[in-house]
Amino acid sequence: MTTICLVRHGETDWNAAKRIQGRTDIPLNETGKRQATQTGLYLKNVHWDVVISSPLSRAKETAHLILKHVHAPLMIMDDFIERDYGDAEGLSFEERQKLFPHKQYPNMEPLPAIQDRMLEGIQKVRAAYPDQHVMIVAHGAAIHALLTALGDEHMGLQDTRLVNACLNYVEWKDGEWKVRDYNVVSHLTQSLPS
């Protein structure tokens, strides 16, 4: 059984300001760095065969902070980059509501395209790491798209907000992907060692 833990990157200033990042490369803020460290401490007692990251700096920085506690090689895969939000990138919630009240953002990557990309990515991972434990550090919309594609409409983009640094588990079992758990955040309430 291949197990994948999808980790959403830690918080950025744009997350805190509710600005859409998409593929705009925004680094972690101090809260995001703390979240990534908490995630690494939480996951350190599990054997990970590989950690894979999106190429965006907020995901790579999250992965590097996790890898201070988890011992595994790091690989970058473009398949797990965030959704391209086109003309909405950088806009606040209020700005988006005013300019695009129906949430149809010009030049945005269509949901089926991101789902196909994410599904193709985890199939590549399964082929390269059969029956292993893999951590993928990615992004909220990308993870949502994958979870929705795997068949649970309650995990869709409108129903569940994935918290920064949350954990989402999927498994390849009996010839299909199954969502084991999602939006796990209990590790984010633990204090860091002094």
Stockholm file with secondary structure:
# STOCKHOLM 1.0

chainA/1-194         MTTICLVRHGETDWNAAKRIQGRTDIPLNETGKRQATQTGLYLKNVHWDVVISSPLSRAKETAHLILKHVHAPLMIMDDFIERDYGDAEGLSFEERQKLFPHKQYPNMEPLPAIQDRMLEGIQKVRAAYPDQHVMIVAHGAAIHALLTALGDEHMGLQDTRLVNACLNYVEWKDGEWKVRDYNVVSHLTQSLPS
#=GR chainA/1-194 SS CEEEEEEECCCBHHHHTTCCCTTSCCCBCHHHHHHHHHHHHHHTTSCCSEEEECSSHHHHHHHHHHTTTSCCCEEECGGGCCCCCGGGTTCCHHHHHHHCTTCCCTTCCCHHHHHHHHHHHHHHHHHHSTTCEEEEEECHHHHHHHHHHTTCGGGSTTTCCCCTTCEEEEEEETTEEEEEEEEECGGGGSCCCC
#=GC SS_cons         CEEEEEEECCCBHHHHTTCCCTTSCCCBCHHHHHHHHHHHHHHTTSCCSEEEECSSHHHHHHHHHHTTTSCCCEEECGGGCCCCCGGGTTCCHHHHHHHCTTCCCTTCCCHHHHHHHHHHHHHHHHHHSTTCEEEEEECHHHHHHHHHHTTCGGGSTTTCCCCTTCEEEEEEETTEEEEEEEEECGGGGSCCCC
//
